[in-house]
Amino acid sequence: MSDRILLMGNPNVGKSIFFTELTGIHAMSSNYTGTTVNFMEGRITIGGKEYTLIDVPGTYSMTPTSEAEAVAQKFMQEGAAAVICVLDASNLERNLKLAMELTRYNIPMIFTLNMMDVAARHGVRIDIRQLEEQLKAPVVKSVAVKGKGLKELINRLEILLKSATCGRKCEGCPWAAAKEICGRVSTQKSTSPGFLDKLGDAMLNPFPGLPIAILVLALLVAVVVFGGRGLRVPLIMLTDNLIIPAIRNAFEFVFALFASEPISYSFLYYDNGFQTGTRLFYGNMWQTVGNYAAVGGIADILINILIGEYGIFVISFQWIIALILPYVFAFYVGITFLEDSGYLPRISVLFDNIMRKLGVQGGSLIHVFLALGCAVPAILGSRTATTKKERLMIVTIVCFTIPCISQIGALIALMSVFSWWMTPAMVLFTMLMFATVALIASKLIKGSVDPLILEVPNLLLPNPKTYLRKLAIRMKHFLKDAEFPMLIAVFIAAVLAGTGIISAIAQNAAVQSIVSGWLGMPEEAVVALILGIVRREMSVAPLLILNLTYLQAFVAGVVSLLYLPCLSVFGIVAKEFKIKTAVLIFVGTIVAAIFIGGMVNQIARLFM
């Protein structure tokens, strides 16, 4: 592969940052292992020639123990023009062990000694020239997050590509060779740990680790709830007072030009609560004539689909922009900080004993936090799991009990309408279901779960440039990946409501027995169950305009929480496992949501 350059190294050494800086393609990087579970590739020009730079999943050894590591081994076996091996200067011996294994593939290699600032903080000094002599290959020191060392890396890589010379080849034990080299090139003087080092170590102990964990999670919830609510206010004013009225006026003007008979459409407005009105066109004038009026005629149906109560140009702004987007942004502000600081692995270690009793290891909590953003990267991230049972456990827990941030935003908006205690009650219910599903899955899924072996990174203050870039990437991905499915759900809602199909479905005897009888919800809630198939948050959004009771709102939250994953999750589960697994999860979540939601409703009614 003469036009291919591989980025290799241990997990969490900064490979994705090098990839972003060298190619201009934004790769996601975090301060914990397992961020890159698939390879990324981009184009890079060196010495007038164009190469394909591949960000290979991080691996500790060329003897793979997970799917991600198997990908790394395959790339090395296929060959390349050169390898950029990224070493963590603060953990040199362990990183050199992998480097020794890579030398056996006879590929020209350049080493970049990253995180030199962290090594200096820990009192580690490395003789770069001596390291080059030991490896018989070029070595460049760098601090990737600050852009240091990148130009020298490119220059020396160009020289290496022209000479195509391989360095030292390890014939014996890679651990022994790594220890020997590390002893010759590095020295460490005793230094007193800094504040962040002391805090990072303290977070691993039950005290003060547990109080800190509770405080951190409480702050994350506060950022999402209050930050999202604060962002909603100006967005609601923008959509309801400016954008939607302007669009309605434009459509009314167009319809008025071609109307030959009275045209009416139902709409929603806010006046001390949600109210339904009807706009009726007489001659050349639109006027509000009262409450809900029956829809009839092609023109009536069309204008209801476009700007009616469930109109495409109404709920697309109200649901996607004013309801969901604020909470998504607030969540990513908080979770990105926790990721880049290196806190998530610490909370995984801290709660490993509790998670073990539920049948999974503490490292699964990292995937749970990822799933709070979106289930798809969490499922892909489970490739780092060392056993099939652990992967299936992660996927089952995520699909059954972990709401994505869009859904969380919708649930918070729904619960906060009624009382402050509704949101904490839903959080406690979610934790109960998490434990229940984990225990049941651990009994049903055959196999074993390996002990937790997790690298705990240095506790760092996130680099502002990297943090803001990652936040921008996440919002861009959300808008790109989630917007189209949500627009599909909006279109379906508009068509079903505008044509009267929703009313017909809601009046079906079987549907009424489930929605109104078992769940105790209004007939109109059936639209939430239909749209939830497309996007999970759409199982909540339609409920915001209904006049629900406290119990109905909580039951709706329970059903939405347990309701089936969206179609994108179904697709990725079918791809990663089998279609049978995806169908079982699809059906299981629907049955669980309706059954448990109904049980909550029926039991609550006994005491009311």
N, C-alpha and C positions, 0 to 999 in steps of 0.2 A: 504494500500500500504506500507507494512513493509520494503521494500527495496528502498524507494524513499525519497529523500530530496529535498525540494523546496527552491529556492532562491526568496524571495519576497521583495517588497519595492516599493517606489514611482519611477516614471521615473527619470532617470539621477542621480541616487545615487551611481552608480558604480557596479551594480550587474554583468554586463557582464565581468568586470575586475576580480571580484572574481571567476566567472565561469572559465575564462581562466587560472587563476593561480592555481585553485584547480584541474582542469581536464586535463590541457594541450591542450585542444581544443580551438582554437583561435576564440573567439566571437568578433564581431564588436562592438565597443563602441565609443560614441561621446559625446561631451559636449552640448547636447540638448536632449529634450524629444522625445520619439517615435522611438529610434534606434531599440529596440527589439519589433517587432510586431508579432513575432511567437516564440514559445518556442524552446530552444535548450537543448539537454541532453547529458551527458557524464558520465563516470564511475569514482568513487572515492572510495578508500579503507580507512576505518576508523576502528581501533581496530580489524584488521584482517578480517573484513567483507566488502564485496563490495556493494556499493550503487549506485543508479542512481541519479545524481545531475541534476536538471532541472532549467534552467534559465527562469523564468516565465516573461511574458511581464509586464512592470511597470504599476502600477495602483495607483490612488489617493484614490480610495474607492472600497469597495466590492459591491457597487451598480453600475454596469457597465454602461458607457455612450458611449462605442465604442466596436468594435469587439475585439481589443487587450485586453481590460479590462475584457471582457466576458470570455476570455481564462483563465485569472488569477482566476476569481471566480470559474470556473469549476474545476481547479486543487485543490483548497482548499476544495471544496465540496467532491471531491473524496478521500481526506485524504492523509497522508504521515507519514513516520517514524519521521520526524522532519522538522521544518521550520527555515531557516536562514533568519532573517528579517534584511535587511540593512537599517540603518537610516543615514540621512544626519545631521551631528552634527551642521551644520550652519543653519539648518531649522528644529530644533528639534520638535517644537510643531506640525507642519503640518505632519511630519513623524510619530509622536506618535499617531496621529488620526487614521492612517491606522493600526498601530500596535494594537490599542485597538480593532479594528474591527476583526483583525486576531485572537485575543485571544478567540473569541467566538466559534472557530471551535475545541477547545479542542485538539490541536496538540502540542506536546512538541516544544518549541521555544527557539532559542538563538538569541540575538541581537548583531549586530556589528555596532558600532558607527563610521561611515566612515567620511572622510574629516575633521579629527581633525585639520589638518594644516590650512584649510580655516576658521574653527571656531575660532582658536586662532588668526588669522589675523584680524578677526572682533571683537575681544575682548570677545568672548564667552567662559565661563568656565563651565564645566559640572562635577558634582560629580558622578563618575562612581558607587561607592558603594551605594550611595543613590538611583541611578537609578535602580540598581539591586534589592534593597529592594522594591521599588515601583512596579516594574514589576514582582517581584518574579521569576526572570529568569536570566540566565547568560548574561552579557554584556561585549563585548570586544571592545576596541577602536582600530581604524585602519586607515591607509592611503593606500588604495589598490594600487594606481598607483605606490607607492614606495615599495610595498611588505611588509609593516609594519602591524603586527597583525595577519598575516595568520597562523603562527604556533600555537599561543595561541587559535585562533578560532578552529583549528582542535582538539587540546587537550580538550578543554571544550565541543566541540560537541560530542566527544567520551564519555565523562562522562554523558552528557545529554541523549545520545542514550541508555546507559546502565540503567539509572534510569527511563527514559521515563516518567518524571514528567512534568505536565503542570503548567504554572505559573499563574499569575493573570488573572481572567476572567472579562471583562468589561460588566457590566449589564446595565449601564445607557447610557447617551449620550457620544459617543466617543470623541467629541470635548471638552466637559467639563472635562472629565478625562484627556485628553491630556494636557489641559491648566493647570490643577491642578498639574500634575506630572512635567511639564516643569517649573512651578513656584518654585517647591521645589528643583529641582536638578540643575538648570542652573542659572548663573548670567552673566551679561554683563556689562562691564565697557566701558565708552566712549573712543573711539579711533579715531584718525584722519584718514580718508580714505587714503589708499595708492594710488599710481599712477594708477594702473590697475583698482581700484574701481572707481576713478574719471573718467577715460577714458571710462569705461563701462557704467557709468551713462550718460556721455556726448553723447555717441553714440545713445541714445534713443531719443534725442531731435533733432528737424529739423536742428538746427544749434548748434554745428558743425556736427551733425549726417549725413546730406546729403552729404556735401563735403567729409567726411571720407568714406562714402559708395561708392561714385564715385571713390575715390582714391583706395580703396580696390579692387573694381571690375576691375579698370584699371590695377592694379598690377597683379591680377589673370590672366587677358588676356595677359599681357606681359610675365608672367611666361610660359603660355601655348604656345604662338606664338614663342617667341624668345628662350625659353628653349627647346621646341620641335624641332625647326629648328636647334639649336646647336647640339642636340643629333642625328639628322638625318644625318649630314655630315659624321661622322665616320661610321655610320651604312650603308650608301649608298656605301662608299668606301669598306667596308667589303663585302657587298653582290655583288656589281657589278664588283669589281676588283679581288675578291678572291673566294668567295663561288660559284657563278654562273659559272664563267669560269672553275673552277675545275670540277663542275658537268657536264658541257657541254663536256669537254674534255673526261671525263670518259665514257659518253654515246656514243660520237663519236667513241671512241676506240672500244667499244663493237659492235656497229653497223658495223664498218668497217671490223670486223672479219668475219661477216656473210653475208655481202652484196654481191649479185650476179649481181646487176644492179645499175645504178646511183640512189642515194637517196638525196633528197633536203629537207630543212626546212627553213622557214622564221624566222627571229629573229630581235631583236631590239637592237640598240646600240646608244650611246650618243656621238655626235660630233657636237658641236655648235647647239644643238637641237636634238630631237629624230629622228633617221633615221631607215628605214627598209632595211634590207639586206637579202641575201639568201646564205646559205651554201650548196654547192653541192659536193657530194662524187664521185670521179672518181678513180677507181682502188683502190689504198691504200692511197689516199690523199684527205683531205677535203680542199676546198678553197672557198673564198667569190667570187661570180660571179656577183653580182649586186643587183638591186632592186627586189621587190616582184616577186616571181615565183609561178606558180600554183602548188598546192599540188596534188599529185596523187599517187596511190598505197598504199598498207597496210603499208609498211615501212615508207613512207613519212608521212602518217597520224599519225602513232605511235610516231615517233620522234618529230613531231610538238606538239603533246599532252604532251610529256615529257619535251622538252627543247626548243620549239618554242617560238614565240612572246608571246603567252598566255600559255606557258608550265607550267605544275604543279610545276616543280622544279625551275622555274624562278619567276613567279608572287607570289608564296607562300612566297618567301624571299623578293621580292621587295615591295609587298603590305603590308604584315602582319608585317614584321620586320622593314624595312627601312621607310615605310610610316606611319603606324598607331601606332606602339609601342612607339616611342619617345613622341608623343603628349599625349598619354594615361598616361605615366609616369609623364610628366610635369604637367598635370592636377591634378593627384592624389597628387603630392607634394604640390600644392597650396590649394586644397579643403580640404585635411586632416588637414592642419594647421588651416584653418578657422573653421572646425568642432570642433576640440579639444580645440580651444581657447574660444569657446562660442559666436562667433560673429554672426552666422546664425540666432539665435532667435532675435537678436537685429535688423537685417535688415528686418526681418519679421514684427516686431512691427513698425519700421520706415515707411515701405511702406504699412501698413495695410489700411490706408485711400484711397490710390490710388487703391489697389487691390479690395477694397470694391466696388468701382465704376465700376470695371470690372466684378463684380458678385461673387468674391471669397474672402476669408479672407487672411490676410497677411501670416498666417502660411503655406499657400500653397507654398510659395516661398522656404521653406525648401525642399519640394518634387521636386520642379523645379531644385534646385541645385543637388539633388540626381540623377535626370534624366539626368543631364549633364554627369554623369559617366555612368549610364545605366538605362534604363526605367524600368527594372524589379524590382529592390529594391524600386524605387519611387512609383510604383503601389502597391507593398506590403506595403510600409510605409503609404499609404493612408488609411490603416485600422484604424489609429488613428483618422480619421475624424469622427465627431459626427453625420453627416447626410449623407444619400445616395446621395443626390444631390452634396454635396461637393466632395465625392469620385469620382463620375462620371465626375464632372468638372475637377478635377485633372488629371484623366486618359485621358480625351479628349484633354486637353491642352498639356499634355506630348506627346501623340501619334501624334498630328498634328503639333506641333511647336517646340519641344525641341529635338535637335540633341544629340545623345550620343557622348562621347568624341572621339571614333574611327571615327565617321562621321565628327566631328569638325576638327580633325587632317587632314583628307582627304580634307575637304573643304579649310582649311588654305593652305595646300600644293597646291591645284588647283588655288586659288585666288592669292597667292603670286607669282605665275609664271608671272602674268600679271602686277599688279601694287599694291602699298601699300594701295591705297584707296579701293580696291575691298573687302578686309576683313571687314573694318568698315562699308561699304555699306551693306554687307550681315548681319552684326550684327543689323543695323538699320531696315532692312527688317524683320529680325526675330522678333524684338520687335513689329513691326507693326502687324505682323501676330499673335503674342501672344495676343495682345489686341483685335484684330478682332475676333479670335476664342473664346476667353473668353466671349466677349459680346454676340456673337451668341449662344454659349452653354448655357449661363445664361438665355437666352430667351426660348430656346427649351427644356431644362431639367427642369422638374417640381420638386417642393419641395422648401426647404429653406436652408440657410447656417447660422449656429449659429455664434454669435459674437466670436471674437478672445479671447481665454483664454489660455495663453501660459506662461509657467514658463521660466523666463529669468535667466539663470545660471550665476555664477560668471565668469568674464573675467579672463582667466588664460593663462599663457604661457604653451604650450603643454609639457608634460613630454617626454624627448627624447626617452626613451625606449619604451613607449607606442606608440609614434608617428611613430617610425621606424617599430615597429611590425605591426601596422595597415597598414602602407604603403606596407609592404611586403605581408600582407594578401590580400590586394586589388589587387596587381599585380598578385598574385597567382590565385585568383578567376578569374581575367580577362583572364589569359592564359588558365585556365581550362574551363571556361564557353564560351569564345568567340572563342578560337582557332579552335575547331572542326567545328562549323558552318562556319567559314571563310575558312577552308580547303575544306569544301563541295562546297562553292561558287567558290573557285579556281579550283576545279576539274570540276565543271560544265562549267566554262569559257574555260578551256583547251579543253574539249571534243567538245563543241559547235564551238570553233574556229578551232580546229584541223581537224574536220570532214567537215568543210564548212557550217555547219548549220546556223551559224550567218549570213553569206553572203546571204543565201537563205531567212532567215527571214527578213533581212534588205531590200531585193528587193521586198517584198510583197507590193502591192499597198496600202493596208490599213495602214500598218506600216509606209510606206514612207510619207503618208499624215499626220500622227501624228508627227513622229520624225522629218522629214525634212521639211514638209509644215507648220504645226502648231507651233512646237517648234523651228524650224530653226536650227536643229542640224545635224551633219554628220550622214550618215546611220549607221556607226559603233557604234554610241551611244546607239543603241538598246541593246547591251550587258549589259550596265549599268542598264537599266530598268529591265532586266531579273535577274541579280545577286542581285539587291537591294531587291528582295523578300526574299532572304536567309539572308543577313546581310545588314544593312542600309549603312555602309561605302562602301560596294561594289557597290553602285550606283554612287560613285564618282571615285574610284580608276581606272577603265578602261578609264576614260576620260583624265587622265594625259598623256597618250601616243598619244592622238589625237591632231591635229593641229587646235585648236579652236581660234575663235576671242574673243575679250573682251565680246561682247554681248552673244555669245554662252556659254562662261564660266559662266557668271552671271546667265543665264537661267538654265544652268545645276545645279548650286548651289541652285536655287529656287526649281527646281523639286526634287532634292535630299533632301532638307530640309523638304518638305511637303510630301515626298513619304512615302509609307506605312511602319509601324514598322516591324521589322524582325520577323521571325516565333516564336522566344522565347517569344516576347512581345504578339503576337497573342495568344499563348498558355496560358500565365498567365492571360490575360484579360478574355479569355473564362472560365478559372478556377475560377477566383475571381467573375465574374459576370455571364453572360450567353453567349452561342455561338452566339446568335443574336447580342449582343453588340459588340463582337469581329469582326463579319462579317461586321457590319455597319461601324466600324472604318476602317477595312481593305479596303472596297470598297470606303469609303469616302475619305481616304487619297490619293488613286490612282487618283480619279476624281479631287480632289482639286489640286494635284501636277501638273497634265497635263493641267488642265484648267488655273490655275494661271500662271504657267510657260509659257504657250502659250500667255496669255494676256500680260505678261511682254515683250515677244518677239515681238508681233504684235504692241504694243504701242510704243516700242523703235524704231522700224523700221520706224514709221511715222515721227519721228523727226531726223532720221539719213540720 
